[in-house]
Amino acid sequence: MTNQTVKQLVLGIALMISLSTTYATTVPDILAKDETGTLKAQAAGRTLETLTAEEEAAKVAKQLATRESRLLEHYRDKLVAQLERLKIAEAGIETEREALRQVRLESGPLMDEMVAALKRLVVADQPFLSSERQARLAQVERVMADPTIDDGRRMDVLLDAYQVELTYGLTIGAENGTNEAGELVTYLRLGRLGYFAVNSNKETAMRYVDGGWVPVDEKDVAVLLRVRAVALGETVPDVLLVPASVLPATVIHQETSSKEGQV
C-alpha cells in the first residue's frame, strides 16, 4: 500500500467520523428547535385568541355603553320635561294656596256676619219652634268657636242652619202646648205667612202680630182648623185658601203691589 493510498484512507475515515458526529448533534437540535417553534406557535395562537376575545368583548362593551348613553340621554330629556311640568304645577299650587289664604281671610268675617244675620232672623221672626231654633243657634255658635273644626265644616253647619230656616217658609206645622193663660192650644205655623194659636175647644184662635197675640175673627177659625188637620196629618194635603184677614199686612201689601205691577 502506497503512502498516497494510506492518506486517502485516513482522510476517508476522518470524513466519515466527522459526518457521523455532525449528524449525531444536529438532528436532536433540529427536533428541539422544531418543538420549541411549535410551542411558540401554539402560545402565539392562544395569545391571538385571547386578543380576539378581548377585542370582541371591547366591541360588546362599547355597544352597551353606547346604548346606555342613549338611554340616559332619553331619560334625561324626560326628566327635564317632567321637571318643567312640576314647576308649572308648583306655580299653580302656589296660586291656589294664595287664593285659599285669601278665602280664609275673608271667610272668617263672612261667617261671623252670617251667624249674626241668622240670630237676627230668629229673633225678628215669629216665635214658632223656639226651643229647637235656639238650640240650633247654640250649636252653630259652638262650632264657630271650636278651633279644632276647619272652615269648611263650619260653613257646612252654618248653611245647614240656613237651609232649615228657609224650609220653614215652605211648609206648615203644628205643635200642641199651652198659652200664656195656661190653656191648651195648638200652635199653628202657616209657612212664614202667619203664626196662630188655636184653642182646644176649636172655636177661637189667636194670631201673633208684632210681638203680641190678637184674636182671629170667628169666621176665619174654620180655615185654620183645616190647616191644623193637614199639619197634624189628620187629613190629606189640599189647596188651602187662606182669607186675607188672617195674613200680616206686609204680605197683603206685597200681593197687591204684585198684581198692580202685572196690570
C-alpha positions as CSV (number, residue, x, y, z in Angstrom):
1,M,0.0,0.0,0.0
2,T,1.4,3.3,-1.0
3,N,1.6,6.4,1.0
4,Q,-0.9,8.1,-1.2
5,T,-3.4,5.3,-0.6
6,V,-2.9,5.4,3.1
7,K,-3.5,9.2,3.1
8,Q,-6.7,8.7,1.1
9,L,-7.9,6.1,3.5
10,V,-7.1,8.2,6.6
11,L,-9.0,11.2,5.0
12,G,-12.0,9.0,4.3
13,I,-12.1,7.6,7.8
14,A,-11.8,11.2,9.2
15,L,-14.6,12.4,6.9
16,M,-16.8,9.6,8.0
17,I,-16.2,10.3,11.6
18,S,-16.8,14.0,11.0
19,L,-20.1,13.3,9.2
20,S,-21.2,10.9,11.9
21,T,-20.5,13.5,14.7
22,T,-22.3,16.3,12.8
23,Y,-25.4,14.2,12.2
24,A,-25.5,13.0,15.8
25,T,-25.5,16.5,17.2
26,T,-27.7,18.3,14.6
27,V,-30.9,16.1,14.5
28,P,-31.8,16.5,18.2
29,D,-31.1,20.2,18.0
30,I,-33.4,20.4,15.0
31,L,-36.1,18.4,16.7
32,A,-35.8,20.5,19.8
33,K,-35.9,23.7,17.9
34,D,-38.9,22.4,16.0
35,E,-40.7,21.6,19.2
36,T,-39.9,25.0,20.6
37,G,-41.2,26.6,17.5
38,T,-44.4,24.6,17.8
39,L,-44.9,25.6,21.4
40,K,-44.2,29.3,20.5
41,A,-46.7,29.0,17.6
42,Q,-49.3,27.5,20.0
43,A,-48.6,30.2,22.5
44,A,-48.9,32.8,19.8
45,G,-52.3,31.2,18.7
46,R,-53.5,31.3,22.2
47,T,-52.4,34.9,22.6
48,L,-54.2,35.7,19.3
49,E,-57.4,34.0,20.5
50,T,-57.1,36.0,23.7
51,L,-56.7,39.2,21.9
52,T,-59.6,38.4,19.6
53,A,-61.8,37.6,22.5
54,E,-60.8,40.8,24.2
55,E,-61.5,42.8,21.1
56,E,-64.9,41.2,20.8
57,A,-65.6,42.0,24.5
58,A,-64.4,45.5,23.9
59,K,-66.8,45.9,21.0
60,V,-69.7,44.5,23.1
61,A,-68.8,46.8,26.0
62,K,-68.7,49.8,23.6
63,Q,-72.1,48.8,22.1
64,L,-73.6,48.5,25.7
65,A,-72.0,51.8,26.7
66,T,-73.4,53.5,23.6
67,R,-76.9,52.0,24.2
68,E,-76.7,53.1,27.9
69,S,-75.6,56.6,26.9
70,R,-78.6,56.9,24.6
71,L,-81.0,55.6,27.3
72,L,-79.5,58.0,29.8
73,E,-80.0,60.9,27.3
74,H,-83.6,59.8,26.7
75,Y,-84.3,59.6,30.4
76,R,-82.6,63.0,30.9
77,D,-84.9,64.6,28.3
78,K,-87.9,63.0,30.0
79,L,-86.7,64.2,33.4
80,V,-86.2,67.7,32.1
81,A,-89.8,67.7,30.6
82,Q,-91.1,66.4,33.9
83,L,-89.3,69.0,35.9
84,E,-90.8,71.7,33.7
85,R,-94.3,70.2,34.3
86,L,-93.6,70.1,38.1
87,K,-92.6,73.7,38.0
88,I,-95.8,74.7,36.3
89,A,-97.8,72.5,38.7
90,E,-96.0,74.0,41.7
91,A,-96.8,77.5,40.4
92,G,-100.4,76.5,40.1
93,I,-100.5,75.1,43.6
94,E,-98.9,78.2,45.0
95,T,-101.6,80.3,43.2
96,E,-104.3,78.1,44.7
97,R,-102.7,78.3,48.1
98,E,-102.7,82.1,47.9
99,A,-106.3,82.0,46.8
100,L,-107.1,79.7,49.7
101,R,-105.4,82.0,52.2
102,Q,-107.4,84.9,50.8
103,V,-110.6,82.9,51.1
104,R,-109.7,82.0,54.7
105,L,-109.1,85.7,55.5
106,E,-112.5,86.6,54.1
107,S,-114.4,83.6,55.2
108,G,-114.0,84.3,58.9
109,P,-115.7,87.7,58.9
110,L,-118.3,86.4,56.4
111,M,-119.3,83.5,58.6
112,D,-119.4,85.9,61.6
113,E,-121.8,88.1,59.7
114,M,-123.9,85.1,58.6
115,V,-124.2,83.9,62.2
116,A,-125.3,87.4,63.3
117,A,-127.8,87.6,60.5
118,L,-129.2,84.2,61.4
119,K,-129.7,85.4,65.0
120,R,-131.4,88.5,63.8
121,L,-133.7,86.4,61.7
122,V,-134.7,84.1,64.5
123,V,-135.2,87.0,67.0
124,A,-137.3,89.0,64.5
125,D,-139.3,86.1,63.2
126,Q,-142.5,84.6,64.6
127,P,-141.8,82.6,67.8
128,F,-142.5,79.1,66.4
129,L,-140.3,76.1,67.4
130,S,-138.4,78.5,69.7
131,S,-136.5,75.8,71.7
132,E,-135.5,74.0,68.6
133,R,-134.3,77.1,66.8
134,Q,-132.4,78.4,69.8
135,A,-130.7,75.0,70.2
136,R,-129.7,75.1,66.6
137,L,-128.2,78.6,67.1
138,A,-126.3,77.4,70.1
139,Q,-124.9,74.5,68.1
140,V,-123.8,76.9,65.3
141,E,-122.0,79.1,67.9
142,R,-120.2,76.1,69.5
143,V,-119.0,75.0,66.1
144,M,-117.8,78.5,65.2
145,A,-115.9,78.8,68.5
146,D,-114.2,75.4,68.3
147,P,-110.6,75.8,67.0
148,T,-110.4,72.2,66.0
149,I,-113.1,72.5,63.3
150,D,-112.0,73.8,59.9
151,D,-113.7,76.5,58.0
152,G,-115.3,74.0,55.5
153,R,-117.1,72.2,58.3
154,R,-118.1,75.4,59.9
155,M,-119.6,76.6,56.7
156,D,-121.5,73.3,56.2
157,V,-123.1,73.6,59.7
158,L,-124.0,77.3,59.0
159,L,-125.5,76.6,55.6
160,D,-127.5,73.7,57.1
161,A,-128.9,76.0,59.7
162,Y,-129.9,78.5,57.0
163,Q,-131.5,75.7,54.9
164,V,-133.7,74.6,57.8
165,E,-134.8,78.2,58.4
166,L,-135.6,78.6,54.7
167,T,-137.8,75.4,54.8
168,Y,-140.0,76.9,57.5
169,G,-141.3,79.4,54.9
170,L,-142.3,76.5,52.5
171,T,-144.1,74.2,55.0
172,I,-146.9,74.2,57.6
173,G,-146.5,72.9,61.1
174,A,-148.4,72.3,64.3
175,E,-147.4,71.6,67.8
176,N,-149.6,71.3,71.0
177,G,-148.8,73.4,74.0
178,T,-150.2,76.0,76.5
179,N,-150.6,79.7,76.0
180,E,-149.8,82.4,78.5
181,A,-153.1,81.8,80.3
182,G,-152.3,78.2,80.7
183,E,-154.9,77.0,78.2
184,L,-154.3,74.1,75.9
185,V,-153.7,75.3,72.3
186,T,-152.3,74.1,69.1
187,Y,-149.7,76.4,67.7
188,L,-150.1,76.5,64.0
189,R,-147.4,77.7,61.6
190,L,-148.6,78.7,58.1
191,G,-145.2,79.0,56.4
192,R,-144.0,82.4,57.4
193,L,-147.3,84.0,56.5
194,G,-148.7,83.6,60.0
195,Y,-148.4,82.0,63.4
196,F,-151.6,81.1,65.2
197,A,-152.8,79.5,68.5
198,V,-156.0,77.5,68.1
199,N,-157.7,76.8,71.4
200,S,-158.5,73.2,72.3
201,N,-162.3,74.0,72.0
202,K,-161.6,74.6,68.3
203,E,-163.9,77.7,68.5
204,T,-161.4,80.5,69.0
205,A,-157.9,81.3,67.8
206,M,-155.3,84.0,68.2
207,R,-152.8,85.4,65.7
208,Y,-149.2,86.6,66.6
209,V,-148.7,90.1,65.4
210,D,-145.8,92.5,66.3
211,G,-144.8,90.6,69.4
212,G,-148.3,90.0,70.8
213,W,-151.4,87.9,70.3
214,V,-154.6,89.3,68.8
215,P,-157.9,87.4,68.3
216,V,-158.8,85.9,64.9
217,D,-162.3,86.6,63.5
218,E,-164.6,83.7,64.3
219,K,-165.5,83.2,60.6
220,D,-161.8,82.5,59.8
221,V,-161.3,79.9,62.6
222,A,-162.7,77.1,60.3
223,V,-159.9,77.7,57.8
224,L,-157.3,77.5,60.5
225,L,-158.9,74.2,61.7
226,R,-158.4,72.8,58.2
227,V,-154.8,73.9,58.2
228,R,-154.4,72.3,61.6
229,A,-155.8,69.0,60.4
230,V,-153.4,68.9,57.5
231,A,-150.4,69.9,59.6
232,L,-151.2,67.1,62.2
233,G,-151.7,64.5,59.4
234,E,-155.4,64.1,60.2
235,T,-156.3,64.8,56.6
236,V,-154.6,64.7,53.2
237,P,-153.0,67.9,52.0
238,D,-155.1,70.1,49.7
239,V,-155.1,73.6,48.3
240,L,-155.5,75.9,51.3
241,L,-157.4,79.1,50.7
242,V,-156.5,81.4,53.5
243,P,-158.5,84.6,54.0
244,A,-156.6,87.8,53.7
245,S,-157.9,88.9,57.1
246,V,-155.6,86.4,58.9
247,L,-152.4,87.4,56.9
248,P,-149.9,90.0,58.0
249,A,-150.4,93.4,56.5
250,T,-147.0,93.3,54.8
251,V,-148.0,90.1,52.9
252,I,-151.2,91.7,51.7
253,H,-149.3,94.8,50.6
254,Q,-146.8,92.7,48.7
255,E,-149.6,90.7,46.9
256,T,-151.4,93.9,46.0
257,S,-148.2,95.5,44.6
258,S,-147.5,92.4,42.6
259,K,-151.0,92.4,41.0
260,E,-150.7,96.1,40.2
261,G,-147.3,95.5,38.5
262,Q,-148.8,92.8,36.3
263,V,-151.5,95.2,35.1
